[in-house]
Amino acid sequence: MSKKKIDDDFDLKSAESNLTFALSAFLILLIPILYFTFARHFYYLEPWIDNFSYKSADGPAYSDGPAYAELKSEKAFGIHYFGDYLVPNRWAESINPWIGEEIVTYPPVPIEIFKVFRIFPYKIGLAIYEALLLICLVAPIAIATRKLGLRAVVISTSLLGCLAGPTIAALDRGNIVGLLPILFFMFGYFIISGRERFAAVAVILAVSIKYFPIVLLSIFLSVKKIWIFMATLVWSLFLTLGVTFFYPGSFVQTLKGLFLGAQPFIDGDVSRFSCFNTSYTAGMWTMLKFFGFESSANWITKNSLIFAVGMSAIATLLIVLCKLPLWSKLVVSLSITTMITPTVYSYSMNWVIAALGIALLPSQKSWKKSNKTVEPEQARESSKPSSKPTHEYERTLKLVTLFCLVLIAVPWPIAIRQTVELGCTTSVVGVVAFISVSLILICNVLFSFLQRNVNSLEKNDRSNVST
């Protein structure tokens, strides 16, 4: 497609402006953070990655004996083990890892993926796996900016992709959650282009890898695709639960093992709540503690699942019931992936990379494709030029959203002091995400309210003219 044709079909001027804003905000935040944290690291010997992701020396629980010596020589990278590759790689040895003494936190599809990597020698398999994670982590930004030219792709992918905090955390741990950003992005891309069936496939694959992307199904309700919602739910359940019927051993015991694996992320274990937890709920808890609201913080700790589900329900109602731009609904739905469970770790914040990609997509000047997801009457309304106030409101909403997403994407190797004292150093990214997501939700509520007022005024004006 020629450059002129792309210019005719897409609003590249606004897309370039949005990208410039996002990159500028990222650099303005990144540079002082790096100077501060590197100074703390080199001059005061404060750990860097420990304040950000997990322990650098993430060796197995046993630290002596011949077994450890063999493991260190074959699978260690200095003092590092990429622990979330090391352990699932061992799970993949078993014909049914959910029946046994060890808790397995992954559903069947990730286990089968790790079986593929076991074909290679350990370190070669790890290198290929890490390369695959990196591609999936940065691809949303590359695809979103491709119409702006190679220079924009390289710069934006290097900064918002490769240097994003969740990218570094996912690669550092070697966690399979790094496969999700491209699936999240393709889900949003297909929804925007009106291809809901392809979007359903992306969600099904994402849910089969990690359970929490199931919250994205709310988008299908928002665009009134009930049958696709039902079919996606059924296929998701089949790939996470149903396929376990084909594993050797008791089906009931296998399902019990799956439940035990998911339980640490959804239970209300007070002893683990403050350790390495960067969820929306943990961010709220930290803020309450900081401002001295001890009783409220204690309530959050004891009722973390209730709070997480309650906030997720509110965000879902916002998506389904409020009249919002589709790109913004997608951003909100992605944010629920780290809101729905009381316990989340920093690498799971990589939903923000997909959200940035969706927010940076050039909007189409033609309404033909974008109106496939709405009812005919709504399509006719949408095909009319938007009023100036509505356009300005949406522009403000997008800039605020981009800034909030960039805030989460920036690496935050700064620890919450009280967690350092507890011996489970936790980054402030959970607090940053809590503030940012809350601001996004508030701005969407305001947009919906202002949009309703504008529509009401325009309706009154048309009524006065007709009379």
Secondary structure, DSSP 4 states (H G I P E B T S, - for coil): --HHHHHHHB-HHHHHHHHHHHHHHHHHHHHHHHHHHHHHHHHH---SGGGTTS-SS---S--SSHHHHHHHHHH-BTTB--HHHHHHHHHTTSSSTTSSSS---S-HHHHHHHHHHTTS-HHHHHHHHHHHHHHHHHHHHHHHTGGG-HHHHHHHIIIIIIT-HHHHHHHHHT-GGGGHHHHHHHHHHHHHTT-HHHHHHHHHHHHHH-SGGGGGGHHHHHTT-HHHHHHHHHHHHHHHTGGGGGSSS-HHHHHHHHHHHHHHHHS--HHHHTSS--SHHHHHHHHHHHTT-HHHHHHHHHTHHHHHHHHHHHHHHHHHHS---HHHHHHHHHHGGGTSSS---GGGGGHHHHHHHHHHSPPBS--TTGGGGS-HHHHHHHTSPPPHHHHHHHHHHHHHHHHHHHHHHS----B-HHHHHHT---BTHHHHHHHHHHHHHHHHHHHHHHHHHHHHHHHHHHHHHH-
